[in-house]
Amino acid sequence: MGEVVFHEEVDSQHLDFSALTLSAVCSADTFSYLVADSGQKHFTSRRLHFDQRYHHFDRPLAYLPEVMTSEQLLYEDFRRARFALRGIPFVSCTASTLRHADPRTLLRQSAQVAPSDEVRVDEVAGTDIRIVYACTRSFLDELALFFEDSEICHVITPLIWSALKRSRRERMLMHIVANRGWLEVVIVSDLALRFANHFPWHVPDDILYYTTAVLQEFAVAPDQLDLEVFGAGVTADLHSYLSRQILQASVAPDVHQPAVQDRLFDLLSVARCGL
């Protein structure tokens, strides 16, 4: 198996095996998953960085059989399997836009789309927000080998859903979600989406650069901003650093290790959101 970055368990011995769900996030070089029961109160999770077994790695599900073996699970144990894709181009728009525009044409204005790619449209549950992106045929064919019926989404979709759920009227909320290699930034205010994008990152200053550049467009005062930082790539020091720099706080917030739910925020959002 690839390098296990972390392995989290919360009361996993009490998993209800009659109602298991599998939620996973796939990118070019990581595969993370959450096996949970229907209430997501009991779960086990791992985040894997791929080893060098596969040169020019382009099969994010290659480790899935090993994951199933390590967890002593069968594919038929899951009542739902949901896979979110990270690091692939997307376009956010409204439902009314898609009534007058072809999704493939819309996506090709900002990204390369191969003729064999399947262009998909996510709906952010309870809103008119739509996320347009493309899945490679090889990914879809591989997924079909494991699950006859599974759900696919772009990882930005559940992150937008979560931000809208946590937002407050008359306040701007910025969600920063940092995992290996990729940063997702979502901004909502007055219960509406204002910004959603993803960026590659390598060092903490990359995160600070992207987030401050985005905030400059909105000209929001630090005291009018709610900042929430999540992700497996976020340490206590990084959280403190970002809070101090972005919110311009004179005193850094208390340094503490991010909670399990914060490190698994992307996976828990994938598991909980409506699609």
URCORGI-V773168 format. One record per residue. PSI is psi in degrees with one decimal (NA if undefined). D_LAST is the distance of its C-alpha to the last C-alpha in Angstrom with 2 decimals. Layout:
PSI&D_LAST, PSI&D_LAST
This chain:
160.5&30.59, 178.4&29.89, 123.9&30.92, 109.5&29.12, -44.9&28.48, 158.2&27.62, 114.1&26.98, 139.1&25.62, 134.7&25.87, 100.0&25.35, 41.8&27.09, -18.7&25.78, -14.2&28.66, 19.4&27.04, 134.1&23.82, 100.5&23.00, -4.3&23.05, -6.2&21.98, 43.8&18.43, 145.3&17.75, 147.2&14.54, 122.3&14.82, 129.3&12.92, 151.8&14.69, 124.5&15.27, 133.8&17.55, -174.2&20.04, -28.2&23.45, 11.7&25.33, 154.2&23.20, 117.3&21.01, 149.5&19.63, 156.7&18.03, 119.4&17.44, 117.9&18.39, 164.4&17.77, -174.8&18.13, -26.9&15.85, -0.3&16.98, 24.4&16.97, -24.4&20.60, 124.2&22.14, 165.5&21.12, 145.1&22.67, 145.4&21.68, 150.9&23.42, 121.5&23.23, 135.2&25.38, 129.9&27.26, 141.5&28.39, -168.6&32.09, 18.0&34.39, -35.7&34.20, 115.5&32.38, 143.0&33.99, 55.4&31.87, 125.0&28.78, 24.2&25.91, 87.9&24.26, -12.2&21.78, 6.9&21.42, -27.0&25.19, -3.2&25.39, -43.8&22.85, -37.9&25.73, -36.1&27.69, -46.1&24.89, -39.6&24.66, -43.8&28.43, -32.4&28.79, -2.4&26.43, 49.1&28.18, 158.8&25.05, 152.6&24.42, -34.4&21.38, -4.7&21.47, -17.8&21.29, 130.6&17.50, -17.2&15.49, 137.1&12.32, 126.2&12.48, 130.8&9.98, 124.4&11.71, 139.2&11.39, 132.7&14.20, 143.1&16.64, 12.3&19.58, 148.1&18.75, 149.5&19.22, 163.5&16.61, 131.5&17.04, 138.7&15.34, -173.1&16.11, 163.7&15.47, -36.4&14.48, -32.9&18.23, -41.4&19.17, -14.1&17.43, -17.1&19.33, 2.2&22.44, 142.6&21.65, 128.7&20.83, -40.7&17.98, -43.9&20.35, -41.1&23.18, -43.7&21.29, -36.5&20.28, -14.2&23.83, -19.6&25.30, -1.4&24.34, 156.0&23.79, 133.5&25.35, 118.5&23.50, 151.6&25.30, -30.8&25.93, -10.2&24.35, 146.5&21.07, 117.0&17.96, 128.5&16.37, 158.2&12.60, 118.8&10.53, 146.1&7.19, 124.4&6.27, 112.3&6.64, 133.2&5.79, 7.1&9.37, 176.4&10.97, 15.4&12.41, 133.5&11.71, 142.5&10.89, 121.3&11.40, 130.0&13.66, 174.9&14.93, 139.2&16.76, 138.5&16.81, 150.6&20.31, -35.1&21.46, -38.2&22.98, -46.1&19.78, -41.1&18.11, -40.2&21.40, -42.2&21.76, -37.7&18.39, -22.2&19.35, -27.9&22.52, -41.2&20.82, 126.8&17.93, -33.4&18.00, 108.9&14.37, 164.8&11.93, 141.7&8.54, 140.3&9.21, 166.6&8.16, 141.5&10.77, -24.7&11.71, -25.8&12.24, -55.4&8.66, -27.0&8.37, -38.0&12.06, -45.1&11.90, -45.4&9.65, -41.3&12.32, -42.7&15.14, -35.8&14.47, -31.9&14.41, -3.8&17.68, 159.7&19.42, 148.5&22.53, 145.9&24.19, 20.0&27.05, 145.8&26.10, 131.2&24.62, 126.9&22.36, 124.3&22.26, 125.4&20.09, 121.6&21.76, 109.5&20.12, 117.3&22.80, 176.1&22.70, 119.2&25.18, -24.6&25.69, 141.1&22.73, 128.0&22.19, 134.2&19.14, 125.2&20.14, 131.3&18.08, 130.1&20.12, 150.9&19.27, 147.6&21.93, 39.1&22.35, 26.5&18.64, 150.3&17.92, 129.5&17.01, -30.2&20.35, 141.9&19.93, 125.6&17.70, 169.7&19.33, 154.0&20.30, 144.8&23.87, 143.8&25.90, 155.0&28.14, -36.6&31.05, 158.0&32.92, -33.7&32.13, -26.8&33.89, -44.6&31.29, -45.2&28.64, -40.1&31.13, -50.2&31.95, -45.3&28.44, -41.0&27.50, -35.0&30.85, -40.3&30.76, -45.2&27.46, -30.9&28.84, -31.3&32.01, -29.4&30.19, -13.3&29.15, 46.2&32.56, 137.7&31.21, 143.2&33.73, -34.5&33.03, -4.4&33.61, 8.1&30.84, 130.8&28.23, 122.6&26.10, 127.9&25.55, 128.6&23.33, 126.9&23.74, 172.6&21.72, 155.1&21.66, -18.7&23.84, 3.1&26.12, 118.6&27.08, 170.8&30.41, -42.4&32.19, -40.8&34.53, -41.9&31.86, -45.2&30.05, -42.9&33.44, -47.8&34.38, -42.0&31.32, -42.3&31.60, -42.5&35.30, -44.0&35.10, -43.7&32.18, -6.6&33.06, 40.1&36.76, 137.8&37.49, -27.2&41.16, 127.9&40.47, 143.9&37.84, 161.5&35.43, 134.7&36.19, 120.4&35.46, 152.9&33.49, 128.8&31.44, 140.1&27.69, 161.5&26.21, -43.8&24.24, -29.0&21.08, -40.9&21.78, -30.0&22.41, 20.0&19.21, -42.1&17.11, -43.1&14.93, -41.8&14.42, -35.0&13.91, -42.2&11.26, -41.1&9.39, -35.1&10.17, -22.6&9.42, 154.7&6.42, 137.4&3.78, NA&0.00
